[in-house]
Each structure stands twice: as C-alpha cells, then as structure tokens.
Amino acid sequence: MEFEFLIGGSDRKVLVEPKEKTFLFHEGADTWEADIRFVSENAVSLLVGSRTYTAYISRDRDSMIVHLNGADYVVAKRDEQAGGSSAREDKELAGKVRIKAPMPGKVIKVAVAEGDEVRKNQTLAIVEAMKMENEIKSPGEAVVTKIFVAPGALVDSENPLLELEVKAHHSGT
C-alpha cells in the first residue's frame, strides 16, 4: 500500500508491504525491512537490520509527532495537508469505490449501515492494526451500497470493507 506523507515539511512517498511478521518499506531506490512492536500506547520498538530503535509518538488532530534518535518529525497524511480535494478530484472519484483497510487488522466497529448517506471524512469503520485504532473515512459524499465485514472480523489490505457510491461534486461551471 502506498502512502504519501509530509515529513518535516517535505513530500515523501512510501510503499509498505506486509511480509509474514515484518513489513517491507520502499522509498525511491531504498528498501528496508522492519519488525515493529508496540511497547506502549505511544512507543514503538523498531528492529531494522541489526539495529533497534524506539520511536515515541504523540498525536494531534491531523498529524503525529514522532520522536526518534533525538529528533522530532511532524508526519501528516499528504491529502490532509493539501486542504481538501478540488472539484476535479471529486469528479474523478465519483462512482463505485471499494474501501479497504490500510493494513491487516481486526474490525472494531462498523459505524454505518447499507443505504446510509455519508459525508466526506465521515468515519465508516474502525480497524485495529498493530494495537492502534485506525478510523476508515469516506473519501467524499456517498451512499453506502455494501458492507462486507462485521465487528470482530479479521481483515487484510486486499479485500474491501465497504462499497460506496460516491457522488460527483458539481461546481457552477
């Protein structure tokens, strides 16, 4: 799964692949494998090669601050920093969209029902992955057309959680 982040003010694209009990990270020409373990709610132990790192994580509304090796990094999802999507992006998103979990985990809650109308960024479901709860949000105004999971279900990043019919955003042009 590919992620776009702003880290310390610079754009970074990272491809993450689950591999048995570890994760492979690809950024540009660099690839590394990491074993990730949660030490506490806000601390993560990373084993990369033969080196162990401890990262401390604090969250605010739209970003995380990661303290690693004496430095702080502000990490935000790229789409949240962009200030929302344009009408063109909303139009490209229109139609049936299948929503997947960002990584393997367990469904904690399904917050919508089939037939519900949802707004952009509304929480659709909550998936626990690596002892962290991830809110799965709607990419735009939509109607929930199908729910494939129930609370307690184990999910991966390949199979859909829900299907939405996303409405096209109409501008005055």
Secondary structure by P-SEA (a helix, b strand, c coil): cbbbbbcccbbbbbbbbbcccbbbbbcccbbbbbbcccccccbbbbbcccbbbbbbbbbcccbbbbbcccbbbbbbccccccccccaaaaaaaccbbbbbbcccccccccccccccccccccccbbbbcccbbbbbccccccccccccccccccccccccccccbbbbbbccc
